[in-house]
């Protein structure tokens, strides 16, 4: 038998096969207590590398209208103007006029924001006091500093969610499940994409994690015999998180009913008092927002309820398209018809079932989560909290079926808990397989982790993410802010970008020609019209046949537009491809 000489002794050491030495190395790396700090440091380094790699390859500026709109709302809060918007909607002009309120502040060209809840803009405005948004673009800078501030907020919320997920998974299961959960969270592509997009998804994900963590601790403390103050305090925190989530996006209110049911079932002793506390805390959080809305618009939750009309008559010539209600200045809104709303709800539910639910996380952990619903975990708290997550998903699907799904998959907000339960069920099945060698066990675990991280790897491969143009070009829109004064207003098909980059008030292009002329004559004299590929990209065959947006499309033909009767007479292309045009009242 061959021998290998030892380093500190002349005694021969028996030769061991390579696979045995690899297994020993894995065993030492897995359980050695002295390597704890090393493993934490390596994971932090890995997280930093993922953030830098994803930002460097995928971030080229903001792509989403919602992110730009939230940014300009936050900037107005930061400046002390109040919760007002420079993204002006014709429908709000009509509504404010109908209740005897001024449709537009003549000094600042803003109107009260009645469509977007205020929580995420409030968070951004707090960050703006530390990191001032800069809209200057010079040299070879491809992204504006203001966009990078929005992106940094997303990464901060992403990391807070990672820490909360580890703490919750460690409390509910063990270090093994917690470690795998944060690893898959770190490589969850939808969460990474939401982080760089500047959206409120990260904030809502953190608030849902906080809700689950607080209600789990409340049940744990009650089982341990802690004083009622601890239990009631944890329940109050969970309800507070739901209230703040609702102030971020109204769809988050779907968490409230499952929370009340969970509290009623899990706390049979004085359950009415505990449920009442949660409901009271939720209402107290919403009260200032409701009171503000009533003062400025005589509504409880603003005008967002009219978005429920979007999608009526889908597939027909009379379809109410996304944004159509907000762009309408005069004319009767369609009356509520139960049959039409039911048809719209069924169409939305089908989309949520066939696409949104299957695509949540862009991996296969949703399968492990759904199958794991049939497994009963040993701890009653873990078992009941899983039901809470399931009923929350179901209530969110019902809510979005009725109210209409957002452009992005809202179910991604619940992804951290889906990851945790999916990983826990994987380990349950893994232990039942009883692999004999440590190398085989490690290989299966690595395969599970890599397989569910493939969307992240595919995102780094071609085709690569490009700049948000078309239609968003930060340099072009920022230049509009220098060409137009603060007392002037524009009309645009991307008013959120004009408000964010140019810092100028922009009216969302009205739905009809007469609406534009009435606004120009009665509300605000329009100084310019800025149109982009957004108008051209929305055209479908049915739209072209019905003449949808024909009035605005003709403005791209600068050889024949504007006619002598049009109030704005100076037209020019803004981009070399000629697909972005500016029509103004004088040469600029």
N, C-alpha and C positions, 0 to 999 in steps of 0.2 A: 504494500500500500504506500503511495507517495506521501511525503510529509512536507509541511511548510514550516520554516523556522520562525519562532516568535520574535517580537522586537525587544522584549525585556527579559527574555529567558532563553536558555539554550534548549529547553525541553521541546520536543517536537509537538506540533499541533495537528490533529487529524484533519485531513482534507475534507471539505464539505462542498457539495454541489452548489452551483450558482443560485438556483431557485431557492435553496434553503437560506442562503445569505441574504437574498433579496427579501424573503419573508421576515427574517430577524430585523432587518433595517426598517421595514414598514412597521413592525411591532413596536420598536423603540420610538419611532417618530410619532406613533399613534398614542402611546400611553405614558411616555416619559414625562414626569412632572416638571423636570428642570427645563423642558423645552416649551413650557406654556407661554412665557413672554416672547420667545422666538416665534412661535406660531401666530400670536397676536400681531407682532410686528410684520411678519410676512403677509398676513391677510390685509393689514392696512396698506402695505406697499402694493399689493395686488389691486385693492380698491382704487388707489390713486392712479395706477397704470390704466385700469379700465376707464376711469373718468377722462383721463388725458387722451387716451386712444380714441374713445367714442366722440369726444368733443372735437378733436383734431380732424377726424375723418367724416363726421356727420353734421357738424354745426357750421352753417354758412349764413346765419341770420334767421330771423323769425319767419315762419311760413304760415302761421295760423292767424286768422282775423281775430279770434277770441283773445289771443295773447297780446296783440297790438292794442286792442280795445281796453284790456285790463291795464296795460301800461299807461295809456293816456289818462285813464280814470285815476290811477295811482298818482300820476304827476300832478293832476289838479288838486288832489288831497294834500300832497306834499307842499304845494304852493299856498295852501290855505284858502282855496277857492270853495271848498266844500265838495260834496259828492255830485259833481256836474260833469257833463260830457261835451266834447267837441265833435263827436261822431253823431251828427244830427239826423233824426229820422222824421220824414214827412208826416207819418201817422201821429207822432207825438205833437207836432205842430197843431194838427187838427184837434187832437184831444185836449190839449191845454187851452186852446181857444174856445172849445165847446164848454169848458167849465169856468170861463172868465179869467183865466190866468194868462200872462204874457207868454207867447210861444218861444221867445228867445230873449236872452238878456242883451239889450242893445249896446252895453258897454263892453262886455267880454265875449259876445257871440257864443255863449254856451246855454245849455238847457239842463234841467235836473235829469239825472240818470234814473230811468224807471224800468229798465230791462234786466240789468245785471245786479245780483246781490253783492254786498260790499266787502265781504271778508277778505278775499284774495287781493283786491286793490289796496285794502288797509295794510296787509302784510307787505306788499310791495312798497307802499309809501313810507313805511317804517324803514325799509332797507334803503330807500332813496335818500334818507337823512344821513346815511353813512356812506353809501356809494352813489354819488350824484350821477344821473344819466347824462351822457355826453353824446350829442348828435352831430358832432363835427366829423367830416369825412375828408381825408386828404391822403395824398401819396398812393401807396399800394394797399391801403387798408381795405379789406373786403367786407368786414362786418363792423357795424357801428358799436361803439362802446356801450351805448344804451341797451342794445340787444344782448350784449355779453353780461350785463348786470341782470337782466331777466333770466338768462341761462344759469348764472351763478346761484340765484335764488332757488331754481329748480334742483340744482345739485345739493344744496343745503338741506332742502326738504327730503330729497332722496336718501341722504345719509342719516337723517333723523329717523326715517322709516326703517332703515336697515338696523339701527340700534334697538328700536322698539320691537322689531320682529325677533331679534335674538333674545331679548329679555323675556318676551312672552313665550317663545318656544322652549326656552330653558326652564321656565316655571311650569309649563304644562307637560313637557316630555323629558328630555335629557339633553346633554351637551351634544350628542351625536346628531339628533334631529335639528337642534338649533343651528349647528354648524352647517349642515347641508342646506337648511332653509335660507340662511343668509348668503350662501354661495349661489344658489339658484336665483335669489333676489338680485344679487349683484350682476348676474348675466341675463336678467329678464328684459328682453328687448323693448316691449311696450313701456315698461317703467323707465328705461333709459331714454327712450324717445320722448316721453312726456317731460323728462327732466330738462332736456335741451330745448324743448318747444316753448317754454315759458308759460305753460298752462297751469291750471289750478288742480290738475289731477294729483300731483304730489302732495299738496296740502290736504286734499280729501282722503288720500290713502293714509296719511299720518293720523288724521282725526278718526278714521275707522279703526286703525290699530289701537289708538288710545281708548276708544270706546270698548273694544273687546278686552283690552288689558285691565281697564278699571272695573268692569263688571265681573271679570274672572277673579280679581283680587278681592272684590266684595264678597263673593261666594266663598272664597278660600278663608278669608278672615272670619266669616260667620261660622264656618266649620271648626276653626281653631279656637273659637270662643272669645274673639276680640270684642272690645266694647262696641256698642251700637254706633258711636261717633265715627269709627273707622269704616264701618259698613255703609252708613248713610253718606259719608264723605266720598267714598269710591263710586257709589251710585250717582251722586250729584256730578262727579267728574265725567262719567259716561254720558249722562244726559247733556251736560255742557258741550261735550265734543260733538254730539249729534246736532245740537243747536247751531254751533259754529259751522259744521259741515253744511247745514241747510242754508246758512247765510253765504256759503261759498257757491253752492249750486242747489236749486230747489229739489232736484231729484234725490239728494241725500236724505231728504225727509222720509224716504222709504225705509230707513233704518229704525225709525221711531217705533213703529208697530211691533216688529220682531223684538226690539229691546223691552218694551212693556210686557210682552208675552213671556219673554225669558225671565224677567224679574218676578212676574207673578207666579211662574212655575217653580223657579229655583229658590224663592224666598217665601215659603208658605206662611211663615210667622209674620203677621202684620204686613201682608203683601199689599193691601190697599194703600197703606201709608207710604210704602216704598215706591209703588207705581205712581202715586200722587206726587211724590217728591220729584221723580224723573220728569213727569209731565209738566210740573210747575217750573222746574229749571229750564226746560226746553222753551216754554212760553216766555219766560223772563228774558232769555237771550234774544228772542225774536221781537219782543215788545218795542225796543227803540227803533228798529227798522220799520215796523208796521206804523208806528206813530209818525215817523218822518214821512213815509209815503202818503199818509192821510193828510198831512199838512201841505204837501206840495202838489198832490194830484187827486185827493179824495178817493184813493184806492188803498187796499191793504198791502198788496204785493206788487204794485206798479202795473205795467202794461204787458208783462211777459205772458199773461194768460192768453193773449191774442195769438201767440205763436202756436197754440193748439189748433188753429185753423189751417196751418200749413200742411199740405198733403191731402186736403179734401179733394175728391174728384181725381185722384191719381190715375194717370193713363188716359185721361180725356182732355179735350180742348179747354175745358173749364177748370183744369187743375189749379189749385192755389199753390204757387211755388214757394220755396224757401225765401224769406225776405220780402215777399210780395205785400203782405199786410203792412210791414214797417215802411214800405216805400209808397204806400197809398196815402194821398192827401185828402181827396174828396171822394165821395161815392159810398154807397151802402156796403157794409160788410155782410158776408153771407150769414143767414140765420142758422141757428143751431138745429140740425136735423139728426135725430138719433141714428137713423139708418146710415147716413154718410159717416158719422163719427165711428160707428161700429165697423164699417168697412175699412176705414183708415186704421183703427186699432188692430184689426186682424192682419192687415198688411204689415204694420210695424212689428207685431208679435211674430209673424213668420220670419221677418228679417232677423230679429233678435235670436230666434231659435236656430235658424239655419246658418247664420253667419257670426253674430256677436258672441253667443255663448260658446261656440266651438273655437273661436279665435282668441278668447280671453287668455292672455299670456303668450299667445303664439307658440305654445308648446303643448305637451300632453299631460301636464299636471292636473288639468281640469278633469281628465278621465280618472286619475287616481283619487281625486277628491270625491267625485260622484259615486264611484264604486265603494269608496271608504265609508259612505253614508250607511252602508249595511253592516259595518263592523262596529262592535261595541267596545270602546276603550275602557280600561279598568277604572279610571277616575271618572266619577259622575260629572264633575265640572267640565272635563274635557269633552265628554259625550254631549252634554247639553249645549256647550258653546258651539260645537260643530253644527247643531241644529239651528242655532241662531244665525250662523253664517249662511247656511242653506236658505233659510226663510228670508234673509236679507236679500240674497241674490234673486229669489223668486219675486219679492215685492218690488225690487228695482226693475225687473223685466216688465211687471204689470204696469208700473208707473210710466215707464218709457213707451210702452205700447199705447197708452192713452195720451200722454203728453207729447210724444214724438222723441225718437232717439237723437242724441247729439251727433256731430260729425265724427267724433272719435268714440271708441268703445268705452262706454262709461263703466262697464263691469271690470275694467282694469283696476279701478279703485279698490276692489276687494281682492286683488291678486295676492297680496302678502299672506292673508289667511288661507287662501286656496293653496299657496305654495306650502305652508306649514303643515296643513292636514294631508296634502298629497304626499309629502315627504314622510310623515308619520306612518301612513298606510303602506308606503313602499317598504319601510323597515319592518313592519308587521309581516308582510309577505316574504321579505328577504330572510327573516329569521326562520320561517317555516321551511325554506328550501334546504337549510342545513348543509351549506357548502363545507367541505372538509378542510381545505387548505386556505390559509390566510391570503395567499396570492389570488386565488379564485374569488374570494369574498371581496377583496379590494378591487379586482377587475370589474365585478358586477356593479359595485357602487360608483366607480369612475364612469362606466358606460352610462349609467342612469343620469349622472350629472352632466356629462357631455351631450348626451342625446337631447336633454331638455334645454341645453344651452345653444343648440345649433342655430336658432334664429339670430342670435347675437353674432355668431360666426358668419352666417350668410349675409348679414347686413354689411359686414366689412368687405365682402367680395363684390366684384362687378355685378350689375351696374352701380356705380357710386352715386351717392346723394349729390345733387347739384344745388346751385344758388336758387333762392326762391323766385327768381325771374324766369318766366313770366308768372304773375304780373308785378311782383314786388321788387323794386330797385331802390334801395335806401338812398343812394346818391341822387337819383332823379327826384324822388319825393322830397328829400331834404332841400333841394334847390328850389322847390315851390315855396318853401317857407321864407326864402330870401326874396323871391319875386313878388309875393303878396304880403300885404300888411296885416297886422293883428285885427284891424277893424273890418277886414274883408272876409268873405265866405266863398267857398268853392262848392261845386257839385261834382261828385265822383262816384265811380262804381266800386272803389275801395276806400271809403271815407275813413275807416279805422286806421289805414296806413298814413293817410294825409294828416289825421289828428296826431298820430304817434311820431312820425318822422318829421313832418313839416311844422308841427305845433300850430296848425291852423284849423279853424272850424270848417268842416266839410259836410255837406248835405248828401245823404245817400240818394243817388239818382232816382227821381220819382218814377213811379210805374208808368205813368202816361204823360203825353205832351202837355195836356192842359194843366196837370198838376205842377209841372215845372213852371209854367207861365204864371199860375196863380201864386205860387210861392215867391217868385221873382217880383211880382207886383204888390203882394200884400204882406209878406213876412220879412224877407231879406233880399236886397238887391244882390244878385249873383255876379261876382267879379270874374269867374272863370269856370270852365268845365274841363275836368281831367278824366279821360277815359283810357282804359287799358285792355289787355287781352281778356280780362275777366268777363267783359261783355260778350266777346266773340266766343269764348269757351263754353258759355252757357247755352249756346244755340244747338237745338236738336231739329230733326226733320219736321216733327210736329209743330215746333215753335216757329220755324221758318214759314210753314204753310199758313199758320194762324196769324203771322205778322207780329209775333212777340218781340218786343224791343226794336222794332223796325225804325222807330224814331231815333234811337240812340246809335244804331249801327250806321245809319246814313252819315253820321258825323265823321266817320273815318274816311270818307271820300272827300278829301280836302280840295279837289278840283271843282266840285260842285257845291261845297258847303263852306261857309254859311250863306243862306240866301239874304237878300237885302232887308227882309222883314225881321230877321232874327236879332235879338237884343245884343248879342255878342258877335263882333265882326272880325276879330283877328284870330286866325287859326294857324297852327304849326305842329309838325311832328316833334315828339320829345325823344324818341329813340331811333337809331339807324334803321331798324326794321320797319319803321312807320306804323307800328301797331299800338303806339301810345301817342295820344294827341292832346293838345291843349288849345282850348278856344276861350279867348279872354276879351275883356272890354277895351284893352289897349295893348300895344306891343310890349312884350316882356322878355 
